[in-house]
Amino acid sequence: MTVAVGSLYSFMPTTTAEIISLEYKVATDRFHAVIEVTIPEGDDYTELTLEKIGNSIFGIPLNNVRPGSHRTSIEGNGQPLVKVGDKVPARLFTADQLR
């Protein structure tokens, strides 16, 4: 999975990732979240839509994962605009669609 903001591929199928843990540190004004996303069979690339989470988001990509449920981390500056249990939209691609 690659974590990216924005896309030229808005016509692709979608899924959601869920925020399963979230921590905000006042001293540094930063947050860290763990998200879980299910990769369907036949999809090679998942792009999360991070605009609704907060500012200056960084995500740890999952590469070459098999179909199924996977967790990854995201972090950013400021207070997050989401809470545990919120869903984050994502778009799905195959390798052929990206060529």
N, CA, C and O atoms as CSV, one atom per row, in Angstrom:
chain,resi,resn,atom,element,x,y,z
A,1,MET,N,N,0.847,-1.166,0.000
A,1,MET,CA,C,0.000,0.000,0.000
A,1,MET,C,C,0.888,1.222,0.000
A,1,MET,O,O,1.892,1.267,0.711
A,2,THR,N,N,0.530,2.198,-0.782
A,2,THR,CA,C,1.243,3.461,-0.773
A,2,THR,C,C,0.311,4.517,-0.224
A,2,THR,O,O,-0.839,4.617,-0.652
A,3,VAL,N,N,0.782,5.287,0.695
A,3,VAL,CA,C,-0.017,6.348,1.287
A,3,VAL,C,C,0.302,7.631,0.546
A,3,VAL,O,O,1.458,8.055,0.510
A,4,ALA,N,N,-0.707,8.255,-0.045
A,4,ALA,CA,C,-0.497,9.475,-0.818
A,4,ALA,C,C,-1.690,10.389,-0.643
A,4,ALA,O,O,-2.777,9.941,-0.277
A,5,VAL,N,N,-1.493,11.647,-0.901
A,5,VAL,CA,C,-2.577,12.625,-0.800
A,5,VAL,C,C,-2.940,13.079,-2.196
A,5,VAL,O,O,-2.064,13.394,-3.001
A,6,GLY,N,N,-4.243,13.113,-2.490
A,6,GLY,CA,C,-4.697,13.578,-3.803
A,6,GLY,C,C,-4.507,12.495,-4.849
A,6,GLY,O,O,-3.730,11.561,-4.650
A,7,SER,N,N,-5.216,12.619,-5.966
A,7,SER,CA,C,-5.108,11.592,-6.985
A,7,SER,C,C,-5.675,12.047,-8.308
A,7,SER,O,O,-6.618,12.835,-8.371
A,8,LEU,N,N,-5.077,11.531,-9.357
A,8,LEU,CA,C,-5.636,11.697,-10.696
A,8,LEU,C,C,-6.570,10.543,-11.022
A,8,LEU,O,O,-7.179,10.518,-12.091
A,9,TYR,N,N,-6.687,9.583,-10.104
A,9,TYR,CA,C,-7.398,8.341,-10.360
A,9,TYR,C,C,-8.728,8.268,-9.622
A,9,TYR,O,O,-9.035,7.246,-9.008
A,10,SER,N,N,-9.498,9.304,-9.671
A,10,SER,CA,C,-10.742,9.349,-8.905
A,10,SER,C,C,-11.802,8.362,-9.400
A,10,SER,O,O,-12.813,8.158,-8.727
A,11,PHE,N,N,-11.589,7.757,-10.551
A,11,PHE,CA,C,-12.550,6.808,-11.109
A,11,PHE,C,C,-12.325,5.390,-10.596
A,11,PHE,O,O,-13.088,4.496,-10.962
A,12,MET,N,N,-11.327,5.149,-9.777
A,12,MET,CA,C,-10.991,3.806,-9.310
A,12,MET,C,C,-11.965,3.343,-8.219
A,12,MET,O,O,-12.609,4.165,-7.568
A,13,PRO,N,N,-12.066,2.021,-8.025
A,13,PRO,CA,C,-12.890,1.501,-6.933
A,13,PRO,C,C,-12.384,2.017,-5.595
A,13,PRO,O,O,-11.218,2.390,-5.463
A,14,THR,N,N,-13.262,2.035,-4.609
A,14,THR,CA,C,-12.866,2.569,-3.301
A,14,THR,C,C,-13.081,1.542,-2.193
A,14,THR,O,O,-13.811,0.564,-2.354
A,15,THR,N,N,-12.431,1.793,-1.081
A,15,THR,CA,C,-12.598,1.023,0.141
A,15,THR,C,C,-12.396,2.014,1.292
A,15,THR,O,O,-12.279,3.217,1.058
A,16,THR,N,N,-12.355,1.528,2.505
A,16,THR,CA,C,-12.071,2.406,3.635
A,16,THR,C,C,-11.039,1.756,4.548
A,16,THR,O,O,-10.939,0.532,4.642
A,17,ALA,N,N,-10.286,2.604,5.208
A,17,ALA,CA,C,-9.382,2.179,6.272
A,17,ALA,C,C,-9.976,2.717,7.566
A,17,ALA,O,O,-10.680,3.727,7.548
A,18,GLU,N,N,-9.707,2.068,8.675
A,18,GLU,CA,C,-10.266,2.498,9.959
A,18,GLU,C,C,-9.148,2.926,10.906
A,18,GLU,O,O,-8.112,2.268,11.002
A,19,ILE,N,N,-9.376,4.041,11.604
A,19,ILE,CA,C,-8.450,4.489,12.632
A,19,ILE,C,C,-8.646,3.575,13.834
A,19,ILE,O,O,-9.731,3.548,14.415
A,20,ILE,N,N,-7.603,2.816,14.223
A,20,ILE,CA,C,-7.770,1.886,15.340
A,20,ILE,C,C,-7.069,2.358,16.607
A,20,ILE,O,O,-7.373,1.873,17.697
A,21,SER,N,N,-6.136,3.295,16.480
A,21,SER,CA,C,-5.579,3.940,17.665
A,21,SER,C,C,-5.105,5.334,17.273
A,21,SER,O,O,-4.739,5.588,16.125
A,22,LEU,N,N,-5.122,6.234,18.262
A,22,LEU,CA,C,-4.790,7.628,17.983
A,22,LEU,C,C,-4.218,8.246,19.242
A,22,LEU,O,O,-4.784,8.107,20.326
A,23,GLU,N,N,-3.082,8.936,19.091
A,23,GLU,CA,C,-2.438,9.593,20.217
A,23,GLU,C,C,-2.027,10.993,19.784
A,23,GLU,O,O,-1.416,11.173,18.731
A,24,TYR,N,N,-2.366,11.979,20.604
A,24,TYR,CA,C,-1.966,13.365,20.346
A,24,TYR,C,C,-1.075,13.827,21.487
A,24,TYR,O,O,-1.427,13.666,22.656
A,25,LYS,N,N,0.077,14.401,21.156
A,25,LYS,CA,C,1.008,14.914,22.162
A,25,LYS,C,C,0.997,16.436,22.129
A,25,LYS,O,O,1.425,17.054,21.155
A,26,VAL,N,N,0.500,17.026,23.210
A,26,VAL,CA,C,0.400,18.482,23.314
A,26,VAL,C,C,1.782,19.125,23.243
A,26,VAL,O,O,1.954,20.152,22.587
A,27,ALA,N,N,2.764,18.531,23.910
A,27,ALA,CA,C,4.112,19.124,23.991
A,27,ALA,C,C,4.737,19.332,22.617
A,27,ALA,O,O,5.458,20.308,22.408
A,28,THR,N,N,4.469,18.428,21.681
A,28,THR,CA,C,5.051,18.535,20.337
A,28,THR,C,C,4.032,18.963,19.288
A,28,THR,O,O,4.388,19.224,18.139
A,29,ASP,N,N,2.764,19.034,19.686
A,29,ASP,CA,C,1.667,19.364,18.770
A,29,ASP,C,C,1.672,18.444,17.549
A,29,ASP,O,O,1.547,18.889,16.409
A,30,ARG,N,N,1.822,17.141,17.827
A,30,ARG,CA,C,1.820,16.121,16.773
A,30,ARG,C,C,0.920,14.956,17.186
A,30,ARG,O,O,0.657,14.741,18.370
A,31,PHE,N,N,0.457,14.212,16.182
A,31,PHE,CA,C,-0.332,13.019,16.470
A,31,PHE,C,C,0.219,11.809,15.729
A,31,PHE,O,O,0.922,11.935,14.726
A,32,HIS,N,N,-0.117,10.645,16.245
A,32,HIS,CA,C,0.250,9.370,15.641
A,32,HIS,C,C,-1.001,8.501,15.651
A,32,HIS,O,O,-1.697,8.411,16.663
A,33,ALA,N,N,-1.277,7.871,14.533
A,33,ALA,CA,C,-2.442,6.993,14.436
A,33,ALA,C,C,-2.051,5.686,13.764
A,33,ALA,O,O,-1.146,5.650,12.929
A,34,VAL,N,N,-2.733,4.627,14.130
A,34,VAL,CA,C,-2.608,3.344,13.456
A,34,VAL,C,C,-3.906,3.120,12.707
A,34,VAL,O,O,-4.993,3.272,13.266
A,35,ILE,N,N,-3.787,2.758,11.435
A,35,ILE,CA,C,-4.966,2.487,10.621
A,35,ILE,C,C,-4.923,1.045,10.141
A,35,ILE,O,O,-3.858,0.444,10.001
A,36,GLU,N,N,-6.109,0.508,9.895
A,36,GLU,CA,C,-6.223,-0.845,9.367
A,36,GLU,C,C,-7.017,-0.781,8.075
A,36,GLU,O,O,-8.079,-0.163,8.012
A,37,VAL,N,N,-6.491,-1.425,7.052
A,37,VAL,CA,C,-7.148,-1.438,5.752
A,37,VAL,C,C,-7.162,-2.874,5.241
A,37,VAL,O,O,-6.215,-3.630,5.458
A,38,THR,N,N,-8.246,-3.242,4.559
A,38,THR,CA,C,-8.345,-4.566,3.955
A,38,THR,C,C,-8.079,-4.434,2.465
A,38,THR,O,O,-8.772,-3.699,1.761
A,39,ILE,N,N,-7.069,-5.154,1.993
A,39,ILE,CA,C,-6.699,-5.148,0.582
A,39,ILE,C,C,-7.424,-6.314,-0.085
A,39,ILE,O,O,-7.192,-7.469,0.271
A,40,PRO,N,N,-8.308,-6.022,-1.058
A,40,PRO,CA,C,-9.017,-7.099,-1.740
A,40,PRO,C,C,-8.104,-7.877,-2.695
A,40,PRO,O,O,-7.058,-7.379,-3.112
A,41,GLU,N,N,-8.504,-9.070,-3.026
A,41,GLU,CA,C,-7.793,-9.882,-4.010
A,41,GLU,C,C,-7.756,-9.124,-5.335
A,41,GLU,O,O,-8.767,-8.571,-5.769
A,42,GLY,N,N,-6.602,-9.102,-5.966
A,42,GLY,CA,C,-6.476,-8.495,-7.294
A,42,GLY,C,C,-6.070,-7.036,-7.287
A,42,GLY,O,O,-5.814,-6.480,-8.355
A,43,ASP,N,N,-5.998,-6.388,-6.129
A,43,ASP,CA,C,-5.563,-4.997,-6.069
A,43,ASP,C,C,-4.126,-4.944,-5.572
A,43,ASP,O,O,-3.757,-5.626,-4.616
A,44,ASP,N,N,-3.325,-4.121,-6.236
A,44,ASP,CA,C,-1.903,-4.049,-5.932
A,44,ASP,C,C,-1.504,-2.758,-5.233
A,44,ASP,O,O,-0.411,-2.671,-4.674
A,45,TYR,N,N,-2.361,-1.771,-5.257
A,45,TYR,CA,C,-1.989,-0.427,-4.793
A,45,TYR,C,C,-3.205,0.196,-4.139
A,45,TYR,O,O,-4.305,0.143,-4.690
A,46,THR,N,N,-3.019,0.781,-2.979
A,46,THR,CA,C,-4.099,1.456,-2.270
A,46,THR,C,C,-3.632,2.848,-1.904
A,46,THR,O,O,-2.558,3.018,-1.327
A,47,GLU,N,N,-4.437,3.847,-2.240
A,47,GLU,CA,C,-4.096,5.225,-1.926
A,47,GLU,C,C,-5.097,5.766,-0.914
A,47,GLU,O,O,-6.293,5.834,-1.197
A,48,LEU,N,N,-4.618,6.149,0.254
A,48,LEU,CA,C,-5.486,6.717,1.279
A,48,LEU,C,C,-5.747,8.183,0.998
A,48,LEU,O,O,-4.870,8.897,0.513
A,49,THR,N,N,-6.942,8.625,1.301
A,49,THR,CA,C,-7.306,10.030,1.169
A,49,THR,C,C,-7.129,10.664,2.544
A,49,THR,O,O,-7.978,10.510,3.422
A,50,LEU,N,N,-6.026,11.374,2.723
A,50,LEU,CA,C,-5.636,11.835,4.049
A,50,LEU,C,C,-6.051,13.268,4.363
A,50,LEU,O,O,-5.836,13.734,5.482
A,51,GLU,N,N,-6.631,13.965,3.417
A,51,GLU,CA,C,-6.960,15.373,3.622
A,51,GLU,C,C,-7.860,15.615,4.831
A,51,GLU,O,O,-7.771,16.671,5.458
A,52,LYS,N,N,-8.715,14.670,5.165
A,52,LYS,CA,C,-9.668,14.852,6.262
A,52,LYS,C,C,-9.082,14.519,7.637
A,52,LYS,O,O,-9.764,14.676,8.650
A,53,ILE,N,N,-7.833,14.063,7.683
A,53,ILE,CA,C,-7.228,13.646,8.943
A,53,ILE,C,C,-6.530,14.794,9.651
A,53,ILE,O,O,-6.629,14.913,10.872
A,54,GLY,N,N,-5.835,15.629,8.919
A,54,GLY,CA,C,-5.093,16.731,9.531
A,54,GLY,C,C,-4.086,17.306,8.563
A,54,GLY,O,O,-4.142,17.045,7.361
A,55,ASN,N,N,-3.158,18.094,9.095
A,55,ASN,CA,C,-2.169,18.777,8.271
A,55,ASN,C,C,-0.831,18.053,8.272
A,55,ASN,O,O,-0.495,17.354,9.228
A,56,SER,N,N,-0.078,18.223,7.208
A,56,SER,CA,C,1.289,17.689,7.103
A,56,SER,C,C,1.342,16.215,7.481
A,56,SER,O,O,2.081,15.833,8.388
A,57,ILE,N,N,0.576,15.399,6.802
A,57,ILE,CA,C,0.474,13.968,7.111
A,57,ILE,C,C,1.618,13.192,6.463
A,57,ILE,O,O,1.993,13.452,5.320
A,58,PHE,N,N,2.162,12.240,7.208
A,58,PHE,CA,C,3.149,11.307,6.693
A,58,PHE,C,C,2.639,9.906,6.989
A,58,PHE,O,O,2.194,9.627,8.102
A,59,GLY,N,N,2.703,9.030,6.003
A,59,GLY,CA,C,2.266,7.654,6.204
A,59,GLY,C,C,3.364,6.665,5.899
A,59,GLY,O,O,4.216,6.921,5.049
A,60,ILE,N,N,3.353,5.539,6.584
A,60,ILE,CA,C,4.308,4.469,6.332
A,60,ILE,C,C,3.663,3.498,5.343
A,60,ILE,O,O,2.688,2.826,5.682
A,61,PRO,N,N,4.201,3.421,4.118
A,61,PRO,CA,C,3.588,2.551,3.121
A,61,PRO,C,C,3.791,1.070,3.416
A,61,PRO,O,O,4.791,0.668,4.011
A,62,LEU,N,N,2.838,0.286,2.995
A,62,LEU,CA,C,2.959,-1.166,3.010
A,62,LEU,C,C,3.218,-1.574,1.567
A,62,LEU,O,O,2.430,-1.251,0.679
A,63,ASN,N,N,4.301,-2.271,1.332
A,63,ASN,CA,C,4.655,-2.667,-0.032
A,63,ASN,C,C,4.529,-4.170,-0.206
A,63,ASN,O,O,4.837,-4.943,0.701
A,64,ASN,N,N,4.071,-4.573,-1.388
A,64,ASN,CA,C,3.990,-5.986,-1.757
A,64,ASN,C,C,3.235,-6.817,-0.721
A,64,ASN,O,O,3.701,-7.880,-0.311
A,65,VAL,N,N,2.083,-6.334,-0.308
A,65,VAL,CA,C,1.293,-7.070,0.679
A,65,VAL,C,C,0.295,-7.986,-0.013
A,65,VAL,O,O,-0.135,-7.730,-1.137
A,66,ARG,N,N,-0.053,-9.027,0.665
A,66,ARG,CA,C,-1.057,-9.959,0.156
A,66,ARG,C,C,-2.445,-9.441,0.494
A,66,ARG,O,O,-2.593,-8.593,1.374
A,67,PRO,N,N,-3.457,-9.940,-0.193
A,67,PRO,CA,C,-4.827,-9.543,0.159
A,67,PRO,C,C,-5.109,-9.879,1.619
A,67,PRO,O,O,-4.587,-10.850,2.167
A,68,GLY,N,N,-5.942,-9.054,2.227
A,68,GLY,CA,C,-6.302,-9.256,3.623
A,68,GLY,C,C,-6.171,-7.975,4.412
A,68,GLY,O,O,-6.008,-6.895,3.846
A,69,SER,N,N,-6.243,-8.101,5.713
A,69,SER,CA,C,-6.217,-6.951,6.615
A,69,SER,C,C,-4.777,-6.596,6.982
A,69,SER,O,O,-3.977,-7.466,7.325
A,70,HIS,N,N,-4.461,-5.294,6.902
A,70,HIS,CA,C,-3.112,-4.819,7.200
A,70,HIS,C,C,-3.183,-3.535,8.003
A,70,HIS,O,O,-4.135,-2.764,7.880
A,71,ARG,N,N,-2.163,-3.311,8.830
A,71,ARG,CA,C,-2.072,-2.085,9.624
A,71,ARG,C,C,-0.845,-1.289,9.203
A,71,ARG,O,O,0.184,-1.851,8.828
A,72,THR,N,N,-0.976,0.023,9.274
A,72,THR,CA,C,0.139,0.920,9.036
A,72,THR,C,C,-0.057,2.162,9.893
A,72,THR,O,O,-1.115,2.351,10.494
A,73,SER,N,N,0.956,2.996,9.945
A,73,SER,CA,C,0.909,4.192,10.787
A,73,SER,C,C,0.871,5.457,9.944
A,73,SER,O,O,1.398,5.507,8.833
A,74,ILE,N,N,0.238,6.468,10.499
A,74,ILE,CA,C,0.282,7.806,9.934
A,74,ILE,C,C,0.562,8.773,11.077
A,74,ILE,O,O,0.210,8.508,12.227
A,75,GLU,N,N,1.188,9.878,10.758
A,75,GLU,CA,C,1.428,10.905,11.777
A,75,GLU,C,C,1.385,12.260,11.109
A,75,GLU,O,O,1.526,12.379,9.892
A,76,GLY,N,N,1.187,13.290,11.932
A,76,GLY,CA,C,1.095,14.626,11.379
A,76,GLY,C,C,1.191,15.700,12.433
A,76,GLY,O,O,1.220,15.429,13.634
A,77,ASN,N,N,1.239,16.922,11.954
A,77,ASN,CA,C,1.314,18.094,12.820
A,77,ASN,C,C,-0.079,18.540,13.233
A,77,ASN,O,O,-1.044,18.369,12.489
A,78,GLY,N,N,-0.176,19.115,14.429
A,78,GLY,CA,C,-1.447,19.643,14.908
A,78,GLY,C,C,-2.363,18.556,15.425
A,78,GLY,O,O,-2.020,17.373,15.434
A,79,GLN,N,N,-3.547,18.990,15.861
A,79,GLN,CA,C,-4.532,18.034,16.348
A,79,GLN,C,C,-5.191,17.348,15.162
A,79,GLN,O,O,-5.522,18.006,14.176
A,80,PRO,N,N,-5.387,16.032,15.243
A,80,PRO,CA,C,-6.048,15.320,14.144
A,80,PRO,C,C,-7.517,15.704,14.060
A,80,PRO,O,O,-8.134,16.085,15.055
A,81,LEU,N,N,-8.052,15.598,12.882
A,81,LEU,CA,C,-9.460,15.909,12.647
A,81,LEU,C,C,-10.330,14.660,12.706
A,81,LEU,O,O,-11.499,14.701,12.324
A,82,VAL,N,N,-9.767,13.541,13.185
A,82,VAL,CA,C,-10.474,12.259,13.266
A,82,VAL,C,C,-10.357,11.704,14.673
A,82,VAL,O,O,-9.620,12.227,15.510
A,83,LYS,N,N,-11.103,10.628,14.916
A,83,LYS,CA,C,-11.031,9.928,16.202
A,83,LYS,C,C,-10.998,8.427,15.931
A,83,LYS,O,O,-11.244,7.992,14.806
A,84,VAL,N,N,-10.697,7.643,16.949
A,84,VAL,CA,C,-10.677,6.187,16.818
A,84,VAL,C,C,-12.050,5.722,16.323
A,84,VAL,O,O,-13.088,6.159,16.822
A,85,GLY,N,N,-12.031,4.843,15.350
A,85,GLY,CA,C,-13.266,4.318,14.770
A,85,GLY,C,C,-13.668,5.009,13.486
A,85,GLY,O,O,-14.478,4.475,12.728
A,86,ASP,N,N,-13.112,6.201,13.220
A,86,ASP,CA,C,-13.439,6.901,11.972
A,86,ASP,C,C,-12.902,6.126,10.780
A,86,ASP,O,O,-11.904,5.414,10.884
A,87,LYS,N,N,-13.574,6.274,9.653
A,87,LYS,CA,C,-13.181,5.629,8.407
A,87,LYS,C,C,-12.471,6.644,7.516
A,87,LYS,O,O,-12.859,7.810,7.451
A,88,VAL,N,N,-11.426,6.184,6.834
A,88,VAL,CA,C,-10.654,6.997,5.915
A,88,VAL,C,C,-10.846,6.410,4.516
A,88,VAL,O,O,-10.559,5.232,4.303
A,89,PRO,N,N,-11.328,7.215,3.553
A,89,PRO,CA,C,-11.513,6.684,2.206
A,89,PRO,C,C,-10.176,6.301,1.560
A,89,PRO,O,O,-9.135,6.888,1.853
A,90,ALA,N,N,-10.234,5.310,0.684
A,90,ALA,CA,C,-9.056,4.881,-0.059
A,90,ALA,C,C,-9.482,4.428,-1.451
A,90,ALA,O,O,-10.598,3.946,-1.645
A,91,ARG,N,N,-8.584,4.589,-2.412
A,91,ARG,CA,C,-8.831,4.131,-3.781
A,91,ARG,C,C,-7.946,2.921,-4.060
A,91,ARG,O,O,-6.833,2.816,-3.545
A,92,LEU,N,N,-8.463,2.009,-4.885
A,92,LEU,CA,C,-7.774,0.754,-5.190
A,92,LEU,C,C,-7.332,0.728,-6.648
A,92,LEU,O,O,-8.040,1.218,-7.528
A,93,PHE,N,N,-6.166,0.159,-6.896
A,93,PHE,CA,C,-5.617,0.064,-8.244
A,93,PHE,C,C,-4.997,-1.307,-8.449
A,93,PHE,O,O,-4.611,-1.978,-7.491
A,94,THR,N,N,-4.908,-1.710,-9.696
A,94,THR,CA,C,-4.073,-2.859,-10.058
A,94,THR,C,C,-2.802,-2.290,-10.681
A,94,THR,O,O,-2.770,-1.131,-11.093
A,95,ALA,N,N,-1.760,-3.109,-10.746
A,95,ALA,CA,C,-0.509,-2.665,-11.349
A,95,ALA,C,C,-0.732,-2.258,-12.813
A,95,ALA,O,O,-0.130,-1.293,-13.286
A,96,ASP,N,N,-1.587,-2.985,-13.522
A,96,ASP,CA,C,-1.855,-2.667,-14.932
A,96,ASP,C,C,-2.498,-1.306,-15.099
A,96,ASP,O,O,-2.231,-0.624,-16.088
A,97,GLN,N,N,-3.334,-0.890,-14.167
A,97,GLN,CA,C,-3.998,0.411,-14.267
A,97,GLN,C,C,-3.024,1.558,-14.085
A,97,GLN,O,O,-3.307,2.676,-14.517
A,98,LEU,N,N,-1.903,1.316,-13.467
A,98,LEU,CA,C,-0.918,2.367,-13.232
A,98,LEU,C,C,0.104,2.494,-14.356
A,98,LEU,O,O,0.948,3.390,-14.326
A,99,ARG,N,N,0.039,1.623,-15.326
A,99,ARG,CA,C,0.988,1.677,-16.460
A,99,ARG,C,C,0.498,2.598,-17.524
A,99,ARG,O,O,1.161,2.768,-18.547
